[in-house]
Amino acid sequence: MDFLAVWLGKLVLVALRLVGRRGNALPGLVVEKLFPGYLRRAMSRLSEGVVVVTGTNGKTTTTKMVATILTQKYRVLTNDTGSNFVRGAITTAIEHSSWTGRLPYDVAVFELDEAWAVRFADQVPPRRALLLNVMRDQLDRFGEIDTTARLLGRVAAATTRDVVLNRDDPRVSALAVQCTATVSYFGVAPELRAAFPNDDELYGGPLFAGTAPAIAELRGLPRTGQPLTRLRVGDLDATVELRASGPHNAQNAAGAAALGLVAGLRAGEVVAGLREVQPAFGRGQSFDVQGRRLDLHLVKNPAGFRQSLKILEQLRPRSIVIAINDDYADGRDVSWLWDVDFSLLSGLAAMVETSGTRAADMALRLKYDDLLVQRVEPDLEKAVRSAVESVGADPAAGPDVVVFSTYTAMWALHAILLRIGRPS
């Protein structure tokens, strides 16, 4: 029966590719409706089961880190496109199956949206789960932040062997009491905690002192001229040059390292895997456009945007574009922009442009912080071309242009950058 599901899904996928569509969800949706038990049966054949990575921020990059680490020991299936609904996981399984329905993998590592992770776990209890954080995000979808925490709690409770929790997020660390699986923690060193505020701290709450012992811990951040991240992985102190830039990705690396340890890898294997990780789609990817370097970073809520802005301290770009859309996948309500601290922009000698469907709203937000916006250009391609042309042909150290973008704008920008430039 499953080979029929695979054939149908693959044919839908081929049809979508022929008409130029990405098709990350529709094949899974079709198979889910016609063969509702397919995913559970397919995942049950994996000797190491399923790893679920979920939380508000960092899912896509952390999933890529976990998958790359686990390839040191296992054959890994993963949804590396960021299609984080159940139907996206089904499409991934369909796409990577043979035409006979065989999945030649040992373990699946799936990024899942917080709400869809619950639906996934109802069908396929994860063997291992990595829960990253709980932040205010798309309140039009999730409602109050404690609702999101309860969703993660249901995933934790459904996990059968190992749950890895963020020690420094009180809503995540509190989920330990709901787990029947073995609980482990990741975290950042006490002297770095102020640089990684949880949601309560972001809005003025006192510093939370998580006391649970972490099996992987972030010990030191990259600095200008010193690109190495310091991590303790088990009993090993290591330095790693992470290709995924930014302090938030250094914290993500600690979470991925902890998951690698509970999955049976040695500390040295975990570190070797981290050194191989490439930036995930739209999360710090670099492009060459007319001889200039452009870095693309996804932003989607106050905490994530604040952490992404810290990249500017190290990169010092000459031009910045902030592209804000308000489509369904972005969240219709963009009032969250008023909770972002944009003060880092004031110390940069960079041209600032805003773009996307909410370009004017973004420019107004910056005006209230007394930040000069040189150009408001809703058209994404025109904004990118303007930014590239503004920096001249003589490249400086680091990227010439940094683009911060919401989700749907990121997909459009990625297509534009592949057409007018090339990955670098």
NORWO-V728064 format. One record per run of one state. SS is the DSSP state (a for helix, b for strand, c for the rest). FROM is the first residue (numbers start at 1). TO is the last residue. If there is no record, write none. Layout:
ss:SS from:FROM to:TO
ss:SS from:FROM to:TO
This chain:
ss:c from:1 to:1
ss:a from:2 to:18
ss:c from:19 to:25
ss:a from:26 to:34
ss:c from:35 to:37
ss:a from:38 to:44
ss:c from:45 to:49
ss:b from:50 to:54
ss:c from:55 to:58
ss:a from:59 to:70
ss:c from:71 to:75
ss:b from:76 to:78
ss:c from:79 to:85
ss:a from:86 to:96
ss:c from:97 to:106
ss:b from:107 to:111
ss:c from:112 to:113
ss:a from:114 to:123
ss:c from:124 to:127
ss:b from:128 to:131
ss:c from:132 to:138
ss:a from:139 to:142
ss:c from:143 to:144
ss:a from:145 to:158
ss:c from:159 to:161
ss:b from:162 to:166
ss:c from:167 to:169
ss:a from:170 to:178
ss:c from:179 to:181
ss:b from:182 to:188
ss:c from:189 to:189
ss:a from:190 to:195
ss:c from:196 to:198
ss:a from:199 to:202
ss:c from:203 to:215
ss:b from:216 to:220
ss:c from:221 to:222
ss:b from:223 to:223
ss:c from:224 to:225
ss:b from:226 to:226
ss:c from:227 to:228
ss:b from:229 to:233
ss:c from:234 to:235
ss:b from:236 to:240
ss:c from:241 to:246
ss:a from:247 to:262
ss:c from:263 to:266
ss:a from:267 to:276
ss:c from:277 to:282
ss:b from:283 to:289
ss:c from:290 to:291
ss:b from:292 to:298
ss:c from:299 to:301
ss:a from:302 to:309
ss:c from:310 to:310
ss:a from:311 to:315
ss:c from:316 to:318
ss:b from:319 to:323
ss:c from:324 to:334
ss:a from:335 to:339
ss:c from:340 to:342
ss:a from:343 to:347
ss:c from:348 to:350
ss:b from:351 to:355
ss:c from:356 to:358
ss:a from:359 to:367
ss:c from:368 to:374
ss:b from:375 to:376
ss:c from:377 to:379
ss:a from:380 to:390
ss:c from:391 to:400
ss:b from:401 to:405
ss:c from:406 to:406
ss:a from:407 to:420
ss:c from:421 to:421
ss:b from:422 to:423
ss:c from:424 to:424
